Amino acid sequence: MAHGQDPSRIRFKFAYQYIAAQLIVMAAAQPLSRTGARLAELRAGIGNLLLEDRSRPSRPRTVKISKTRYPVDRNAAPLK
């Protein structure tokens, strides 16, 4: 890849919109001999659309305790 990143880290929605807009512009662009250079610029521009690395929370994930005051029968049949 021109941007040197893993393709799974690219924001799909924004990359799709970016590519669609650039292809519309490139369809009317002159001279045609620069098409390869324009495609290289397009690939490099996608490098700006990468997902950021999100930091993990310092606390572990836990299941919240039910606040109901009534006993719950875990083996009961599901409601219809």
TORKOL-4160 file (C-alpha; in steps of 0.2 Angstrom, whole numbers, padded with zeros to 4 digits, m for minus):
80
<pt num="1" X="0000" Y="0000" Z="0000"/>
<pt num="2" X="0006" Y="0018" Z="m0004"/>
<pt num="3" X="0003" Y="0023" Z="0014"/>
<pt num="4" X="0012" Y="0008" Z="0022"/>
<pt num="5" X="m0003" Y="0003" Z="0034"/>
<pt num="6" X="m0013" Y="m0012" Z="0036"/>
<pt num="7" X="m0029" Y="m0010" Z="0025"/>
<pt num="8" X="m0040" Y="m0016" Z="0039"/>
<pt num="9" X="m0036" Y="0000" Z="0048"/>
<pt num="10" X="m0044" Y="0011" Z="0035"/>
<pt num="11" X="m0060" Y="0020" Z="0039"/>
<pt num="12" X="m0072" Y="0012" Z="0026"/>
<pt num="13" X="m0085" Y="0025" Z="0025"/>
<pt num="14" X="m0074" Y="0040" Z="0023"/>
<pt num="15" X="m0062" Y="0031" Z="0011"/>
<pt num="16" X="m0077" Y="0026" Z="0000"/>
<pt num="17" X="m0083" Y="0045" Z="m0001"/>
<pt num="18" X="m0065" Y="0051" Z="m0004"/>
<pt num="19" X="m0062" Y="0038" Z="m0018"/>
<pt num="20" X="m0079" Y="0042" Z="m0026"/>
<pt num="21" X="m0076" Y="0061" Z="m0026"/>
<pt num="22" X="m0059" Y="0059" Z="m0033"/>
<pt num="23" X="m0065" Y="0048" Z="m0047"/>
<pt num="24" X="m0077" Y="0061" Z="m0052"/>
<pt num="25" X="m0064" Y="0074" Z="m0053"/>
<pt num="26" X="m0052" Y="0062" Z="m0062"/>
<pt num="27" X="m0065" Y="0058" Z="m0075"/>
<pt num="28" X="m0064" Y="0076" Z="m0082"/>
<pt num="29" X="m0045" Y="0079" Z="m0078"/>
<pt num="30" X="m0033" Y="0082" Z="m0092"/>
<pt num="31" X="m0020" Y="0077" Z="m0098"/>
<pt num="32" X="m0024" Y="0058" Z="m0098"/>
<pt num="33" X="m0005" Y="0054" Z="m0097"/>
<pt num="34" X="m0006" Y="0059" Z="m0078"/>
<pt num="35" X="m0019" Y="0046" Z="m0074"/>
<pt num="36" X="m0005" Y="0035" Z="m0065"/>
<pt num="37" X="0001" Y="0049" Z="m0055"/>
<pt num="38" X="m0017" Y="0054" Z="m0050"/>
<pt num="39" X="m0020" Y="0036" Z="m0044"/>
<pt num="40" X="m0004" Y="0036" Z="m0034"/>
<pt num="41" X="m0010" Y="0052" Z="m0026"/>
<pt num="42" X="m0027" Y="0044" Z="m0022"/>
<pt num="43" X="m0018" Y="0029" Z="m0014"/>
<pt num="44" X="m0007" Y="0041" Z="m0003"/>
<pt num="45" X="m0022" Y="0052" Z="0002"/>
<pt num="46" X="m0031" Y="0037" Z="0009"/>
<pt num="47" X="m0017" Y="0036" Z="0022"/>
<pt num="48" X="m0025" Y="0051" Z="0030"/>
<pt num="49" X="m0041" Y="0041" Z="0033"/>
<pt num="50" X="m0034" Y="0028" Z="0046"/>
<pt num="51" X="m0042" Y="0023" Z="0062"/>
<pt num="52" X="m0033" Y="0030" Z="0078"/>
<pt num="53" X="m0027" Y="0017" Z="0091"/>
<pt num="54" X="m0039" Y="0018" Z="0105"/>
<pt num="55" X="m0032" Y="0016" Z="0122"/>
<pt num="56" X="m0039" Y="0002" Z="0133"/>
<pt num="57" X="m0048" Y="0007" Z="0149"/>
<pt num="58" X="m0038" Y="0004" Z="0165"/>
<pt num="59" X="m0052" Y="m0005" Z="0173"/>
<pt num="60" X="m0058" Y="m0022" Z="0167"/>
<pt num="61" X="m0074" Y="m0025" Z="0159"/>
<pt num="62" X="m0087" Y="m0032" Z="0171"/>
<pt num="63" X="m0106" Y="m0037" Z="0170"/>
<pt num="64" X="m0117" Y="m0026" Z="0179"/>
<pt num="65" X="m0127" Y="m0033" Z="0193"/>
<pt num="66" X="m0146" Y="m0033" Z="0191"/>
<pt num="67" X="m0155" Y="m0020" Z="0202"/>
<pt num="68" X="m0171" Y="m0029" Z="0202"/>
<pt num="69" X="m0178" Y="m0033" Z="0220"/>
<pt num="70" X="m0187" Y="m0049" Z="0214"/>
<pt num="71" X="m0179" Y="m0066" Z="0213"/>
<pt num="72" X="m0176" Y="m0071" Z="0195"/>
<pt num="73" X="m0178" Y="m0089" Z="0190"/>
<pt num="74" X="m0164" Y="m0092" Z="0177"/>
<pt num="75" X="m0171" Y="m0109" Z="0172"/>
<pt num="76" X="m0188" Y="m0102" Z="0167"/>
<pt num="77" X="m0196" Y="m0104" Z="0150"/>
<pt num="78" X="m0194" Y="m0088" Z="0139"/>
<pt num="79" X="m0209" Y="m0077" Z="0137"/>
<pt num="80" X="m0219" Y="m0078" Z="0121"/>
